[in-house]
């Protein structure tokens, strides 16, 4: 939010942070309960995206592109898991997160 020069981008980021705090807390609670916590380390690909974003002179455009990419990936992942994930406890969580991801994808079209 500090690096963006566009109010709409900052507004989107604030909305996204608020929405994902809730979903992250829910996933963390269920994940701890089932001993299924994800790694706290970014994948090499996602770390490279973050590094590029930190160095970019065109922050807002690159942020939008990266957010579109990761939201498409997240939608596919949560859709698959909601339909056929191995944990009956986490499948409903994936179903609850899908509309949030889809709302963010719609918002990204207007950044």
Backbone atoms as SQL, in Angstrom:
CREATE TABLE atoms (id INTEGER PRIMARY KEY, chain TEXT, resi INTEGER, resn TEXT, atom TEXT, x REAL, y REAL, z REAL);
INSERT INTO atoms VALUES
  (1, 'A', 1, 'UNK', 'N', 0.820, -1.185, 0.000),
  (2, 'A', 1, 'UNK', 'CA', 0.000, 0.000, 0.000),
  (3, 'A', 1, 'UNK', 'C', 0.871, 1.259, 0.000),
  (4, 'A', 2, 'UNK', 'N', 2.072, 1.171, 0.557),
  (5, 'A', 2, 'UNK', 'CA', 2.961, 2.342, 0.574),
  (6, 'A', 2, 'UNK', 'C', 3.535, 2.645, -0.805),
  (7, 'A', 3, 'UNK', 'N', 3.747, 1.645, -1.613),
  (8, 'A', 3, 'UNK', 'CA', 4.415, 1.860, -2.894),
  (9, 'A', 3, 'UNK', 'C', 3.474, 2.284, -4.010),
  (10, 'A', 4, 'UNK', 'N', 2.206, 2.051, -3.853),
  (11, 'A', 4, 'UNK', 'CA', 1.266, 2.362, -4.920),
  (12, 'A', 4, 'UNK', 'C', 1.071, 3.865, -5.064),
  (13, 'A', 5, 'UNK', 'N', 0.954, 4.301, -6.306),
  (14, 'A', 5, 'UNK', 'CA', 0.674, 5.712, -6.572),
  (15, 'A', 5, 'UNK', 'C', -0.812, 5.930, -6.879),
  (16, 'A', 6, 'UNK', 'N', -1.575, 4.835, -6.912),
  (17, 'A', 6, 'UNK', 'CA', -2.984, 4.933, -7.298),
  (18, 'A', 6, 'UNK', 'C', -3.902, 4.626, -6.117),
  (19, 'A', 7, 'UNK', 'N', -4.833, 5.529, -5.816),
  (20, 'A', 7, 'UNK', 'CA', -5.774, 5.298, -4.714),
  (21, 'A', 7, 'UNK', 'C', -6.573, 4.002, -4.866),
  (22, 'A', 8, 'UNK', 'N', -6.972, 3.657, -6.091),
  (23, 'A', 8, 'UNK', 'CA', -7.757, 2.429, -6.297),
  (24, 'A', 8, 'UNK', 'C', -6.937, 1.190, -5.954),
  (25, 'A', 9, 'UNK', 'N', -5.661, 1.219, -6.261),
  (26, 'A', 9, 'UNK', 'CA', -4.794, 0.089, -5.938),
  (27, 'A', 9, 'UNK', 'C', -4.650, -0.034, -4.426),
  (28, 'A', 10, 'UNK', 'N', -4.458, 1.084, -3.757),
  (29, 'A', 10, 'UNK', 'CA', -4.353, 1.061, -2.290),
  (30, 'A', 10, 'UNK', 'C', -5.662, 0.584, -1.658),
  (31, 'A', 11, 'UNK', 'N', -6.784, 1.013, -2.207),
  (32, 'A', 11, 'UNK', 'CA', -8.090, 0.584, -1.697),
  (33, 'A', 11, 'UNK', 'C', -8.265, -0.925, -1.885),
  (34, 'A', 12, 'UNK', 'N', -7.879, -1.422, -3.055),
  (35, 'A', 12, 'UNK', 'CA', -7.961, -2.862, -3.306),
  (36, 'A', 12, 'UNK', 'C', -7.087, -3.620, -2.305),
  (37, 'A', 13, 'UNK', 'N', -5.864, -3.161, -2.109),
  (38, 'A', 13, 'UNK', 'CA', -4.935, -3.833, -1.194),
  (39, 'A', 13, 'UNK', 'C', -5.497, -3.865, 0.223),
  (40, 'A', 14, 'UNK', 'N', -6.084, -2.764, 0.671),
  (41, 'A', 14, 'UNK', 'CA', -6.666, -2.721, 2.018),
  (42, 'A', 14, 'UNK', 'C', -7.817, -3.710, 2.135),
  (43, 'A', 15, 'UNK', 'N', -8.655, -3.775, 1.108),
  (44, 'A', 15, 'UNK', 'CA', -9.778, -4.709, 1.104),
  (45, 'A', 15, 'UNK', 'C', -9.273, -6.145, 1.125),
  (46, 'A', 16, 'UNK', 'N', -8.267, -6.401, 0.338),
  (47, 'A', 16, 'UNK', 'CA', -7.715, -7.748, 0.249),
  (48, 'A', 16, 'UNK', 'C', -7.088, -8.177, 1.575),
  (49, 'A', 17, 'UNK', 'N', -6.348, -7.290, 2.200),
  (50, 'A', 17, 'UNK', 'CA', -5.724, -7.605, 3.491),
  (51, 'A', 17, 'UNK', 'C', -6.797, -7.957, 4.511),
  (52, 'A', 18, 'UNK', 'N', -7.832, -7.156, 4.588),
  (53, 'A', 18, 'UNK', 'CA', -8.905, -7.409, 5.557),
  (54, 'A', 18, 'UNK', 'C', -9.589, -8.744, 5.283),
  (55, 'A', 19, 'UNK', 'N', -9.891, -9.024, 4.029),
  (56, 'A', 19, 'UNK', 'CA', -10.589, -10.268, 3.681),
  (57, 'A', 19, 'UNK', 'C', -9.725, -11.485, 3.956),
  (58, 'A', 20, 'UNK', 'N', -8.450, -11.393, 3.628),
  (59, 'A', 20, 'UNK', 'CA', -7.583, -12.563, 3.774),
  (60, 'A', 20, 'UNK', 'C', -7.136, -12.794, 5.209),
  (61, 'A', 21, 'UNK', 'N', -7.207, -11.781, 6.055),
  (62, 'A', 21, 'UNK', 'CA', -6.922, -12.016, 7.482),
  (63, 'A', 21, 'UNK', 'C', -7.929, -13.010, 8.040),
  (64, 'A', 22, 'UNK', 'N', -9.180, -12.811, 7.685),
  (65, 'A', 22, 'UNK', 'CA', -10.224, -13.721, 8.169),
  (66, 'A', 22, 'UNK', 'C', -10.078, -15.122, 7.609),
  (67, 'A', 23, 'UNK', 'N', -9.854, -15.226, 6.316),
  (68, 'A', 23, 'UNK', 'CA', -9.726, -16.556, 5.720),
  (69, 'A', 23, 'UNK', 'C', -8.453, -17.246, 6.179),
  (70, 'A', 24, 'UNK', 'N', -7.379, -16.488, 6.341),
  (71, 'A', 24, 'UNK', 'CA', -6.126, -17.086, 6.827),
  (72, 'A', 24, 'UNK', 'C', -6.296, -17.610, 8.248),
  (73, 'A', 25, 'UNK', 'N', -6.995, -16.862, 9.071),
  (74, 'A', 25, 'UNK', 'CA', -7.228, -17.309, 10.442),
  (75, 'A', 25, 'UNK', 'C', -8.035, -18.602, 10.458),
  (76, 'A', 26, 'UNK', 'N', -9.038, -18.664, 9.605),
  (77, 'A', 26, 'UNK', 'CA', -9.871, -19.866, 9.557),
  (78, 'A', 26, 'UNK', 'C', -9.063, -21.068, 9.051),
  (79, 'A', 27, 'UNK', 'N', -8.281, -20.858, 7.995),
  (80, 'A', 27, 'UNK', 'CA', -7.451, -21.947, 7.479),
  (81, 'A', 27, 'UNK', 'C', -6.408, -22.381, 8.500),
  (82, 'A', 28, 'UNK', 'N', -5.828, -21.425, 9.192),
  (83, 'A', 28, 'UNK', 'CA', -4.814, -21.734, 10.189),
  (84, 'A', 28, 'UNK', 'C', -5.412, -22.549, 11.334),
  (85, 'A', 29, 'UNK', 'N', -6.583, -22.157, 11.793),
  (86, 'A', 29, 'UNK', 'CA', -7.249, -22.883, 12.870),
  (87, 'A', 29, 'UNK', 'C', -7.513, -24.323, 12.460),
  (88, 'A', 30, 'UNK', 'N', -8.113, -24.508, 11.301),
  (89, 'A', 30, 'UNK', 'CA', -8.423, -25.862, 10.830),
  (90, 'A', 30, 'UNK', 'C', -7.154, -26.637, 10.520),
  (91, 'A', 31, 'UNK', 'N', -6.172, -25.965, 9.926),
  (92, 'A', 31, 'UNK', 'CA', -4.910, -26.629, 9.597),
  (93, 'A', 31, 'UNK', 'C', -4.181, -27.111, 10.837),
  (94, 'A', 32, 'UNK', 'N', -4.162, -26.282, 11.881),
  (95, 'A', 32, 'UNK', 'CA', -3.526, -26.699, 13.142),
  (96, 'A', 32, 'UNK', 'C', -4.269, -27.880, 13.755),
  (97, 'A', 33, 'UNK', 'N', -5.569, -27.813, 13.696),
  (98, 'A', 33, 'UNK', 'CA', -6.391, -28.882, 14.264),
  (99, 'A', 33, 'UNK', 'C', -6.105, -30.214, 13.584),
  (100, 'A', 34, 'UNK', 'N', -5.847, -30.164, 12.279),
  (101, 'A', 34, 'UNK', 'CA', -5.603, -31.376, 11.494),
  (102, 'A', 34, 'UNK', 'C', -4.120, -31.653, 11.267),
  (103, 'A', 35, 'UNK', 'N', -3.267, -30.800, 11.826),
  (104, 'A', 35, 'UNK', 'CA', -1.823, -30.907, 11.625),
  (105, 'A', 35, 'UNK', 'C', -1.466, -30.832, 10.128),
  (106, 'A', 36, 'UNK', 'N', -2.066, -29.866, 9.445),
  (107, 'A', 36, 'UNK', 'CA', -1.860, -29.678, 8.004),
  (108, 'A', 36, 'UNK', 'C', -1.482, -28.236, 7.673),
  (109, 'A', 37, 'UNK', 'N', -0.568, -27.654, 8.405),
  (110, 'A', 37, 'UNK', 'CA', -0.180, -26.270, 8.142),
  (111, 'A', 37, 'UNK', 'C', 0.752, -26.185, 6.942),
  (112, 'A', 38, 'UNK', 'N', 0.548, -25.198, 6.068),
  (113, 'A', 38, 'UNK', 'CA', 1.452, -25.021, 4.923),
  (114, 'A', 38, 'UNK', 'C', 2.780, -24.425, 5.362),
  (115, 'A', 39, 'UNK', 'N', 3.717, -24.460, 4.474),
  (116, 'A', 39, 'UNK', 'CA', 5.025, -23.868, 4.739),
  (117, 'A', 39, 'UNK', 'C', 4.889, -22.356, 4.898),
  (118, 'A', 40, 'UNK', 'N', 5.695, -21.779, 5.767),
  (119, 'A', 40, 'UNK', 'CA', 5.704, -20.327, 5.951),
  (120, 'A', 40, 'UNK', 'C', 6.623, -19.648, 4.940),
  (121, 'A', 41, 'UNK', 'N', 7.270, -20.437, 4.093),
  (122, 'A', 41, 'UNK', 'CA', 8.207, -19.920, 3.094),
  (123, 'A', 41, 'UNK', 'C', 7.519, -19.855, 1.735),
  (124, 'A', 42, 'UNK', 'N', 7.720, -18.744, 1.028),
  (125, 'A', 42, 'UNK', 'CA', 7.159, -18.628, -0.318),
  (126, 'A', 42, 'UNK', 'C', 7.847, -19.613, -1.263),
  (127, 'A', 43, 'UNK', 'N', 7.107, -20.033, -2.279),
  (128, 'A', 43, 'UNK', 'CA', 7.725, -20.857, -3.320),
  (129, 'A', 43, 'UNK', 'C', 8.749, -19.996, -4.058),
  (130, 'A', 44, 'UNK', 'N', 9.743, -20.603, -4.706),
  (131, 'A', 44, 'UNK', 'CA', 10.726, -19.799, -5.456),
  (132, 'A', 44, 'UNK', 'C', 10.056, -18.897, -6.493),
  (133, 'A', 45, 'UNK', 'N', 9.027, -19.380, -7.140),
  (134, 'A', 45, 'UNK', 'CA', 8.318, -18.588, -8.153),
  (135, 'A', 45, 'UNK', 'C', 7.645, -17.365, -7.527),
  (136, 'A', 46, 'UNK', 'N', 6.961, -17.581, -6.416),
  (137, 'A', 46, 'UNK', 'CA', 6.281, -16.458, -5.764),
  (138, 'A', 46, 'UNK', 'C', 7.281, -15.489, -5.130),
  (139, 'A', 47, 'UNK', 'N', 8.398, -15.989, -4.627),
  (140, 'A', 47, 'UNK', 'CA', 9.434, -15.105, -4.094),
  (141, 'A', 47, 'UNK', 'C', 10.017, -14.247, -5.212),
  (142, 'A', 48, 'UNK', 'N', 10.206, -14.841, -6.395),
  (143, 'A', 48, 'UNK', 'CA', 10.715, -14.080, -7.545),
  (144, 'A', 48, 'UNK', 'C', 9.723, -12.989, -7.947),
  (145, 'A', 49, 'UNK', 'N', 8.438, -13.292, -7.891),
  (146, 'A', 49, 'UNK', 'CA', 7.421, -12.280, -8.204),
  (147, 'A', 49, 'UNK', 'C', 7.508, -11.125, -7.210),
  (148, 'A', 50, 'UNK', 'N', 7.644, -11.454, -5.946),
  (149, 'A', 50, 'UNK', 'CA', 7.750, -10.420, -4.908),
  (150, 'A', 50, 'UNK', 'C', 9.013, -9.583, -5.087),
  (151, 'A', 51, 'UNK', 'N', 10.130, -10.230, -5.379),
  (152, 'A', 51, 'UNK', 'CA', 11.382, -9.505, -5.608),
  (153, 'A', 51, 'UNK', 'C', 11.253, -8.548, -6.791),
  (154, 'A', 52, 'UNK', 'N', 10.650, -9.016, -7.869),
  (155, 'A', 52, 'UNK', 'CA', 10.462, -8.168, -9.053),
  (156, 'A', 52, 'UNK', 'C', 9.563, -6.974, -8.714),
  (157, 'A', 53, 'UNK', 'N', 8.529, -7.226, -7.951),
  (158, 'A', 53, 'UNK', 'CA', 7.614, -6.157, -7.555),
  (159, 'A', 53, 'UNK', 'C', 8.326, -5.105, -6.706),
  (160, 'A', 54, 'UNK', 'N', 9.178, -5.541, -5.805),
  (161, 'A', 54, 'UNK', 'CA', 9.916, -4.605, -4.947),
  (162, 'A', 54, 'UNK', 'C', 10.868, -3.714, -5.742),
  (163, 'A', 55, 'UNK', 'N', 11.395, -4.216, -6.856),
  (164, 'A', 55, 'UNK', 'CA', 12.350, -3.453, -7.675),
  (165, 'A', 55, 'UNK', 'C', 11.684, -2.658, -8.795),
  (166, 'A', 56, 'UNK', 'N', 10.423, -2.894, -9.034),
  (167, 'A', 56, 'UNK', 'CA', 9.750, -2.342, -10.207),
  (168, 'A', 56, 'UNK', 'C', 9.594, -0.824, -10.157),
  (169, 'A', 57, 'UNK', 'N', 9.792, -0.205, -11.306),
  (170, 'A', 57, 'UNK', 'CA', 9.523, 1.228, -11.427),
  (171, 'A', 57, 'UNK', 'C', 8.072, 1.466, -11.853),
  (172, 'A', 58, 'UNK', 'N', 7.363, 0.384, -12.217),
  (173, 'A', 58, 'UNK', 'CA', 5.959, 0.469, -12.599),
  (174, 'A', 58, 'UNK', 'C', 5.150, -0.421, -11.651),
  (175, 'A', 59, 'UNK', 'N', 5.195, -0.085, -10.373),
  (176, 'A', 59, 'UNK', 'CA', 4.637, -0.915, -9.314),
  (177, 'A', 59, 'UNK', 'C', 3.181, -1.287, -9.561),
  (178, 'A', 60, 'UNK', 'N', 2.330, -0.307, -9.833),
  (179, 'A', 60, 'UNK', 'CA', 0.892, -0.570, -9.919),
  (180, 'A', 60, 'UNK', 'C', 0.538, -1.568, -11.015),
  (181, 'A', 61, 'UNK', 'N', 1.145, -1.438, -12.179),
  (182, 'A', 61, 'UNK', 'CA', 0.853, -2.369, -13.278),
  (183, 'A', 61, 'UNK', 'C', 1.329, -3.782, -12.943),
  (184, 'A', 62, 'UNK', 'N', 2.514, -3.885, -12.376),
  (185, 'A', 62, 'UNK', 'CA', 3.054, -5.200, -12.034),
  (186, 'A', 62, 'UNK', 'C', 2.263, -5.826, -10.889),
  (187, 'A', 63, 'UNK', 'N', 1.865, -5.039, -9.915),
  (188, 'A', 63, 'UNK', 'CA', 1.046, -5.532, -8.805),
  (189, 'A', 63, 'UNK', 'C', -0.265, -6.111, -9.337),
  (190, 'A', 64, 'UNK', 'N', -0.911, -5.370, -10.219),
  (191, 'A', 64, 'UNK', 'CA', -2.180, -5.832, -10.798),
  (192, 'A', 64, 'UNK', 'C', -1.974, -7.145, -11.541),
  (193, 'A', 65, 'UNK', 'N', -0.936, -7.230, -12.352),
  (194, 'A', 65, 'UNK', 'CA', -0.663, -8.458, -13.116),
  (195, 'A', 65, 'UNK', 'C', -0.433, -9.637, -12.180),
  (196, 'A', 66, 'UNK', 'N', 0.394, -9.426, -11.165),
  (197, 'A', 66, 'UNK', 'CA', 0.696, -10.503, -10.226),
  (198, 'A', 66, 'UNK', 'C', -0.544, -10.926, -9.438),
  (199, 'A', 67, 'UNK', 'N', -1.341, -9.961, -9.018),
  (200, 'A', 67, 'UNK', 'CA', -2.559, -10.286, -8.280),
  (201, 'A', 67, 'UNK', 'C', -3.538, -11.075, -9.146),
  (202, 'A', 68, 'UNK', 'N', -3.646, -10.718, -10.418),
  (203, 'A', 68, 'UNK', 'CA', -4.504, -11.481, -11.316),
  (204, 'A', 68, 'UNK', 'C', -4.012, -12.924, -11.427),
  (205, 'A', 69, 'UNK', 'N', -2.713, -13.091, -11.562),
  (206, 'A', 69, 'UNK', 'CA', -2.129, -14.425, -11.681),
  (207, 'A', 69, 'UNK', 'C', -2.392, -15.258, -10.434),
  (208, 'A', 70, 'UNK', 'N', -2.067, -14.710, -9.260),
  (209, 'A', 70, 'UNK', 'CA', -2.215, -15.513, -8.042),
  (210, 'A', 70, 'UNK', 'C', -3.682, -15.757, -7.688),
  (211, 'A', 71, 'UNK', 'N', -4.569, -14.836, -8.045),
  (212, 'A', 71, 'UNK', 'CA', -5.988, -15.082, -7.782),
  (213, 'A', 71, 'UNK', 'C', -6.551, -16.146, -8.719),
  (214, 'A', 72, 'UNK', 'N', -6.098, -16.185, -9.956),
  (215, 'A', 72, 'UNK', 'CA', -6.523, -17.263, -10.866),
  (216, 'A', 72, 'UNK', 'C', -6.047, -18.611, -10.341),
  (217, 'A', 73, 'UNK', 'N', -4.800, -18.659, -9.888),
  (218, 'A', 73, 'UNK', 'CA', -4.261, -19.895, -9.325),
  (219, 'A', 73, 'UNK', 'C', -5.030, -20.299, -8.068),
  (220, 'A', 74, 'UNK', 'N', -5.313, -19.329, -7.214),
  (221, 'A', 74, 'UNK', 'CA', -6.028, -19.612, -5.963),
  (222, 'A', 74, 'UNK', 'C', -7.444, -20.104, -6.248),
  (223, 'A', 75, 'UNK', 'N', -8.099, -19.510, -7.230),
  (224, 'A', 75, 'UNK', 'CA', -9.449, -19.956, -7.564),
  (225, 'A', 75, 'UNK', 'C', -9.436, -21.408, -8.042),
  (226, 'A', 76, 'UNK', 'N', -8.490, -21.741, -8.894),
  (227, 'A', 76, 'UNK', 'CA', -8.395, -23.122, -9.389),
  (228, 'A', 76, 'UNK', 'C', -8.114, -24.086, -8.233),
  (229, 'A', 77, 'UNK', 'N', -7.182, -23.721, -7.377),
  (230, 'A', 77, 'UNK', 'CA', -6.815, -24.573, -6.245),
  (231, 'A', 77, 'UNK', 'C', -8.009, -24.794, -5.302),
  (232, 'A', 78, 'UNK', 'N', -8.671, -23.711, -4.913),
  (233, 'A', 78, 'UNK', 'CA', -9.792, -23.833, -3.981),
  (234, 'A', 78, 'UNK', 'C', -10.989, -24.524, -4.615),
  (235, 'A', 79, 'UNK', 'N', -11.202, -24.313, -5.905),
  (236, 'A', 79, 'UNK', 'CA', -12.301, -25.007, -6.597),
  (237, 'A', 79, 'UNK', 'C', -12.074, -26.513, -6.586),
  (238, 'A', 80, 'UNK', 'N', -10.845, -26.911, -6.923),
  (239, 'A', 80, 'UNK', 'CA', -10.525, -28.347, -6.916),
  (240, 'A', 80, 'UNK', 'C', -10.668, -28.923, -5.509),
  (241, 'A', 81, 'UNK', 'N', -10.135, -28.205, -4.530),
  (242, 'A', 81, 'UNK', 'CA', -10.177, -28.729, -3.171),
  (243, 'A', 81, 'UNK', 'C', -11.611, -28.779, -2.645),
  (244, 'A', 82, 'UNK', 'N', -12.401, -27.764, -2.938),
  (245, 'A', 82, 'UNK', 'CA', -13.794, -27.755, -2.487),
  (246, 'A', 82, 'UNK', 'C', -14.556, -28.937, -3.067),
  (247, 'A', 83, 'UNK', 'N', -14.222, -29.326, -4.287),
  (248, 'A', 83, 'UNK', 'CA', -14.917, -30.433, -4.947),
  (249, 'A', 83, 'UNK', 'C', -14.413, -31.797, -4.500),
  (250, 'A', 84, 'UNK', 'N', -13.094, -31.918, -4.286),
  (251, 'A', 84, 'UNK', 'CA', -12.576, -33.267, -4.045),
  (252, 'A', 84, 'UNK', 'C', -11.362, -33.300, -3.127),
  (253, 'A', 85, 'UNK', 'N', -11.227, -32.334, -2.243),
  (254, 'A', 85, 'UNK', 'CA', -10.093, -32.317, -1.319),
  (255, 'A', 85, 'UNK', 'C', -10.135, -33.474, -0.335),
  (256, 'A', 86, 'UNK', 'N', -8.985, -33.822, 0.179),
  (257, 'A', 86, 'UNK', 'CA', -8.876, -34.993, 1.046),
  (258, 'A', 86, 'UNK', 'C', -9.434, -34.774, 2.447),
  (259, 'A', 87, 'UNK', 'N', -9.579, -33.544, 2.885),
  (260, 'A', 87, 'UNK', 'CA', -10.061, -33.280, 4.242),
  (261, 'A', 87, 'UNK', 'C', -11.507, -32.793, 4.220),
  (262, 'A', 88, 'UNK', 'N', -12.417, -33.560, 4.790),
  (263, 'A', 88, 'UNK', 'CA', -13.805, -33.102, 4.858),
  (264, 'A', 88, 'UNK', 'C', -13.967, -31.849, 5.716),
  (265, 'A', 89, 'UNK', 'N', -12.995, -31.569, 6.566),
  (266, 'A', 89, 'UNK', 'CA', -13.032, -30.359, 7.390),
  (267, 'A', 89, 'UNK', 'C', -12.608, -29.131, 6.588),
  (268, 'A', 90, 'UNK', 'N', -11.630, -29.290, 5.694),
  (269, 'A', 90, 'UNK', 'CA', -11.123, -28.152, 4.923),
  (270, 'A', 90, 'UNK', 'C', -11.908, -27.886, 3.642),
  (271, 'A', 91, 'UNK', 'N', -12.632, -28.869, 3.126),
  (272, 'A', 91, 'UNK', 'CA', -13.422, -28.633, 1.899),
  (273, 'A', 91, 'UNK', 'C', -14.401, -27.473, 2.069),
  (274, 'A', 92, 'UNK', 'N', -15.174, -27.406, 3.171),
  (275, 'A', 92, 'UNK', 'CA', -16.091, -26.258, 3.328),
  (276, 'A', 92, 'UNK', 'C', -15.362, -24.926, 3.450),
  (277, 'A', 93, 'UNK', 'N', -14.172, -24.937, 4.023),
  (278, 'A', 93, 'UNK', 'CA', -13.390, -23.699, 4.117),
  (279, 'A', 93, 'UNK', 'C', -13.031, -23.227, 2.711),
  (280, 'A', 94, 'UNK', 'N', -12.612, -24.153, 1.853),
  (281, 'A', 94, 'UNK', 'CA', -12.301, -23.801, 0.456),
  (282, 'A', 94, 'UNK', 'C', -13.536, -23.240, -0.235),
  (283, 'A', 95, 'UNK', 'N', -14.697, -23.819, 0.036),
  (284, 'A', 95, 'UNK', 'CA', -15.940, -23.318, -0.563),
  (285, 'A', 95, 'UNK', 'C', -16.252, -21.900, -0.100),
  (286, 'A', 96, 'UNK', 'N', -15.976, -21.605, 1.162),
  (287, 'A', 96, 'UNK', 'CA', -16.243, -20.268, 1.697),
  (288, 'A', 96, 'UNK', 'C', -15.288, -19.217, 1.129),
  (289, 'A', 97, 'UNK', 'N', -14.085, -19.621, 0.806),
  (290, 'A', 97, 'UNK', 'CA', -13.075, -18.688, 0.308),
  (291, 'A', 97, 'UNK', 'C', -13.285, -18.351, -1.170),
  (292, 'A', 98, 'UNK', 'N', -13.862, -19.273, -1.920),
  (293, 'A', 98, 'UNK', 'CA', -14.043, -19.047, -3.361),
  (294, 'A', 98, 'UNK', 'C', -14.734, -17.728, -3.707),
  (295, 'A', 99, 'UNK', 'N', -15.857, -17.372, -3.102),
  (296, 'A', 99, 'UNK', 'CA', -16.503, -16.108, -3.466),
  (297, 'A', 99, 'UNK', 'C', -15.624, -14.884, -3.186),
  (298, 'A', 100, 'UNK', 'N', -14.791, -14.961, -2.163),
  (299, 'A', 100, 'UNK', 'CA', -13.881, -13.852, -1.853),
  (300, 'A', 100, 'UNK', 'C', -12.852, -13.705, -2.966),
  (301, 'A', 101, 'UNK', 'N', -12.283, -14.805, -3.381),
  (302, 'A', 101, 'UNK', 'CA', -11.306, -14.794, -4.481),
  (303, 'A', 101, 'UNK', 'C', -11.961, -14.264, -5.753),
  (304, 'A', 102, 'UNK', 'N', -13.157, -14.722, -6.043),
  (305, 'A', 102, 'UNK', 'CA', -13.859, -14.277, -7.257),
  (306, 'A', 102, 'UNK', 'C', -14.196, -12.790, -7.194),
  (307, 'A', 103, 'UNK', 'N', -14.564, -12.299, -6.011),
  (308, 'A', 103, 'UNK', 'CA', -14.831, -10.857, -5.862),
  (309, 'A', 103, 'UNK', 'C', -13.559, -10.058, -6.117),
  (310, 'A', 104, 'UNK', 'N', -12.436, -10.543, -5.604),
  (311, 'A', 104, 'UNK', 'CA', -11.166, -9.849, -5.840),
  (312, 'A', 104, 'UNK', 'C', -10.805, -9.858, -7.319),
  (313, 'A', 105, 'UNK', 'N', -11.091, -10.938, -8.002),
  (314, 'A', 105, 'UNK', 'CA', -10.809, -10.976, -9.440),
  (315, 'A', 105, 'UNK', 'C', -11.638, -9.931, -10.185),
  (316, 'A', 106, 'UNK', 'N', -12.890, -9.773, -9.803),
  (317, 'A', 106, 'UNK', 'CA', -13.726, -8.734, -10.437),
  (318, 'A', 106, 'UNK', 'C', -13.169, -7.354, -10.126),
  (319, 'A', 107, 'UNK', 'N', -12.747, -7.133, -8.897),
  (320, 'A', 107, 'UNK', 'CA', -12.199, -5.822, -8.509),
  (321, 'A', 107, 'UNK', 'C', -10.924, -5.512, -9.290),
  (322, 'A', 108, 'UNK', 'N', -10.115, -6.520, -9.544),
  (323, 'A', 108, 'UNK', 'CA', -8.841, -6.314, -10.250),
  (324, 'A', 108, 'UNK', 'C', -9.054, -5.789, -11.670),
  (325, 'A', 109, 'UNK', 'N', -10.178, -6.095, -12.260),
  (326, 'A', 109, 'UNK', 'CA', -10.465, -5.622, -13.623),
  (327, 'A', 109, 'UNK', 'C', -10.559, -4.097, -13.688),
  (328, 'A', 110, 'UNK', 'N', -10.829, -3.476, -12.543),
  (329, 'A', 110, 'UNK', 'CA', -11.007, -2.023, -12.528),
  (330, 'A', 110, 'UNK', 'C', -9.834, -1.253, -11.960),
  (331, 'A', 111, 'UNK', 'N', -8.743, -1.942, -11.699),
  (332, 'A', 111, 'UNK', 'CA', -7.548, -1.237, -11.197),
  (333, 'A', 111, 'UNK', 'C', -6.810, -0.565, -12.336);
